[in-house]
């Protein structure tokens, strides 16, 4: 029998106590050396610190460890894993008290840092001052706030996060880790909470200054009863969550109005041509955080075209056809559908208008379907038979699509 002890730790313990489904199991072994693990049949997989695969379940198991800050940023840590590292020492290096609990093989919860208390009072609190050593933890906490939207952040934790930002630690974050946490936060139950917490910590200005710039910027009250552009953005993101929109749509909504933060004061509360500025700013955000191409492309499209989609109910068939062309809807029908989805979230992300009808989405989807019925090969062949060449063939296809739109009206 192995002489070491194995504990379930972290989120699995937290979620069990909350009565939530457990997605992942994290295991920690106390009292073992790497050789002990090998002798017990565990398979080594870790590079930076000892991690092994259980010989039967193939789940990852890590040796209890401590860590020490050695340099700025996410990678600036030295790890120490040895048989004399205690469970309490391992739990002490974790971010939040609600994530610093363990459960032994008999089901007993080990909670040296008050995680159960903070679950009961719904508080997100750092375990120790070591929280400040890893700036990623600010993003993780903001993500947990978006998941557990009725939890508050302990005042001392807010103060500590502000200190981390002031010390410039956030500037050392690598793009991949920022995107990983931002994208996961966007997919939580209440993404607006992530923005609120990042703002409170002073981190939003560092990570997404284009979003920070939206707060306090007014919009015409007739279209935006909530007035404040930053509040509107939060409401749009929460609409995305209510509609269970995919990440592409949520990221596009995050970026859709960025240009309003650069509107000249003398032009407020109107935001003439903000779409062009939004598209450019969205492109910059995507480049900074190395956003995947599907999210990046939809964000730029939504930024550029969302106002046109909103206004499309008054468009002629010719104008709707031009909209489909600009959106490359025939080659990218799924992306076009996600554009319409993002626009619906935008339209409903407004105070008192959360349940408004949005016929534009169904109407433009029907327009695309009608034009997709055009037999392109037959139209092209007929045009060629008439002697058409090059651009003339394209115009024949355009006329056929326009006729299909008009017939479907």
Secondary structure as UniProt FT lines:
FT   STRAND          5..9
FT   HELIX           11..18
FT   STRAND          26..30
FT   HELIX           34..39
FT   TURN            40..41
FT   STRAND          43..44
FT   STRAND          51..53
FT   TURN            55..57
FT   STRAND          60..63
FT   STRAND          65..69
FT   TURN            74..75
FT   STRAND          77..81
FT   TURN            83..84
FT   HELIX           87..92
FT   HELIX           97..99
FT   STRAND          102..103
FT   TURN            105..106
FT   STRAND          109..110
FT   TURN            112..113
FT   HELIX           115..121
FT   STRAND          123..124
FT   HELIX           129..133
FT   HELIX           136..147
FT   TURN            149..150
FT   STRAND          152..153
FT   HELIX           155..166
FT   TURN            167..168
FT   HELIX           169..172
FT   HELIX           175..186
FT   TURN            189..190
FT   HELIX           191..201
FT   HELIX           204..207
FT   HELIX           209..212
FT   TURN            213..216
FT   TURN            221..223
FT   TURN            225..226
FT   HELIX           229..242
FT   TURN            243..244
FT   HELIX           247..255
FT   TURN            256..257
FT   HELIX           258..262
FT   HELIX           265..267
FT   TURN            268..269
FT   TURN            272..273
FT   HELIX           274..288
FT   TURN            289..290
FT   HELIX           293..311
FT   HELIX           312..314
FT   HELIX           317..326
FT   TURN            327..331
FT   HELIX           333..348
FT   TURN            351..352
FT   TURN            354..355
FT   HELIX           359..372
FT   HELIX           376..385
FT   TURN            386..387
FT   HELIX           391..408
//
